[in-house]
Amino acid sequence: MTHFRRCILAALLALAPVALQAQDAFDLEETAGLCKTCHGEDGLPIEPNYPIIQGQQFFYLYVQLKDFKAGRRTGDKMQPVVEELTRSQLKALAQYFAKLPWPRISPPHASDEDRALAREASVKGQCGACHGKWYGDSRIPRLAGQQPGYLIKTMQDYKNDVRQNAPDKSSTMSKLTEAEIEALARTLSQLF
């Protein structure tokens, strides 16, 4: 064994107890319980602009957790939760929530005018190209039955370049008016 390989091996062995200690300190149920303080014990978030994560797409959840950890997404409450978690812990947390059933919300009424405006907005923003029938697929989040306040905030954040972890969304959302965003959110929240 070369000197270089012995040094690498020694470094890895020295770090192993730290990695094992971090793994041992992770309690999935406890961490998920912390998430539920905002995202809801029953899957219904405590605030209208917080997303439903229970039943969301696994890979989408995992990528969002990684983005919060890396600072590509910001959130005062999210960064402290994920900053110390390892990749495998983030995956376990995403899998935990992905396996739960999607909760049913009590959405606001979407009028015929809302639905017509939402259809126009969806075409103008080319939303269906990725989101298809709104139920998500791997990296694409489920939008059907999502909290309308969260949908509005997210679309406005993309439109105003506040959220930057999906640059293509900023260009598509910039085409939509506030009225279209609100109508689209109300309409999507009605779907289940």
N, C-alpha and C positions, 0 to 999 in steps of 0.2 A: 504494500500500500504506500502510495507516495505521501510526502509530507503535506501537500495541499489537501489530499483526500482525508488524511488524519485530522487536519485542522477543521475541515468542513464537518466531519463526523463529530468531533468534539463540540463544535458550536451547536450542532443539532441536538446532541445529547444534553447540553447545558440548558437549551431552551425548552426541552421536552417537559420538565416539571411545570413551567409557567403555562404552557399550552394545556397540559392535563388539568392544572388547577382551574383555568378558565372554563374548560369543558365541565369539570365537576361542579363549578359554581352555577352553571346554567340549569335552571329548572323550567322546562317548557310550560307547564301549567301555570307557574307563578308569573312568567313573562307574558303569557297569553292573558292572564288575569289583569296584568297591568295595562295591556292593550284595550281590554274590555272596559276599563274605567272611562274611556272616551268613546270607543267604538261600540259599546253596549254589551251588556251581559247576554241579551237575547238577540244580538246582532244589529240592533237599532241604535245608531249613534246618539249621544246625548245632545249634540249640537246639529242644527240643520245643515251646516256647511262642512261637517265631517263625513267622510265616505263610509258606506257599508263595505266592510272587508270580508265579512263572513260569507263564504260561498263564492268569493271572487276567484278569478283564474290564478292558479298557483304561480306560474312563471311571471305573470304581471306583478303579483304581490312581491315576489322575490326581487324582481328588478327594482321596484319602488323602494323596498327596504335598503337595497344596495345603494340606490341613488341618494336616499336620506343619509346613509352612513358616509358616503363620499362627498356630500354637500352639493350634489347636482339638483337635489330638491331640498328646500329649506322648510323647517317647521320647529318652533321652539319646543314643542312637546315631543316630537319624534326623534330629534338628534340625540337627546340623552338616553332614550330607550335603546337605540340601535348602535350607538358609538362603540360599545365594548363587545358587541356580538361578533362571532366568527361567521364565516361563510356558511358553514354547516348549520350553525344555530339560526341564521337568517332563513335558510332553506326549511329547517324544521318548523319555524314559526309560520312561514308562508304556507307550508303543507297543512299545518294545523287548521288555519282559517279556511283554506281552500276546500277542505273536506266537510266543513259544516254547511248546513242548508242555507240558502239565500232567504233572508227574512222578507216579509211582506210589509211595506210601508203604507201609510195613509196619505197618498199623494194629493196635491191640490188639483182642482178641476182643470182639465185641458179642454178648451172650447174647440168647436169646429174650425174657428179662425186660427187658433193655436196650432192645430194639427196641419192646416194648410200652410201656414207660415213655417212650421217645422220641416215639412216636406221640401219647401223651397230652399230653406237654409241648408238642409242635408245635401241637396243637389249642389248648391252653390259652394258649400264647404267640402264637397266630395267625401262626406263622412262615411257613407256606405261602402266606399272602396276598401276601407280597413275594418270598419265596425260591422259590416254586413247586416245581420238581423238583430244586432244590439245585445247579444247574449255572451259575447266575448269568445276568445279563442287564443289560448296560450299567452302571448304577450299583449294581446288586445283585451282591454278590460270589458267586463260586462257593464253596460250602461242601462239596460232595461231594469226598471224598478229601483234605480239608484236615487239617492236623496236629491231633490231638485236644487236645493241650496248649494250642495257640493258641486253639482254639474254646472250651475251658473258661475260659481267662483272659479272653477277649473277652466272653463271656457274663457272667462274674462282674464284670468291669469295668463293663459296662452296668448290671447289677443293683445294684451298689454306687455308682453315679453317679461312677465314676472316669473313664470314657471318656464324653465329652459331645458328640461330633461327630455324633451321631444320637439326639436326645432321645427319639424314639418307641421306640427300643430299650430305654431304661431302664424305661419303663412296662411293656413286654411281658416283659422279663427279670425284673422284680420279682415276677412271678406264679409263677416257677419255683423249685423247691427245688434244693438242691445236687445231690441224687441225680438229679433230672431233667436238670439241666445236664450232668452227667457222662455219663448214659446217651445223651443227645442227641449229645454230642460223639463218643462211641465209635461210635454208629450212623452218623453222618454221615461219619466218617473211613473207614468200610468201603465207601462208595459210590465208584464210579469211572466 
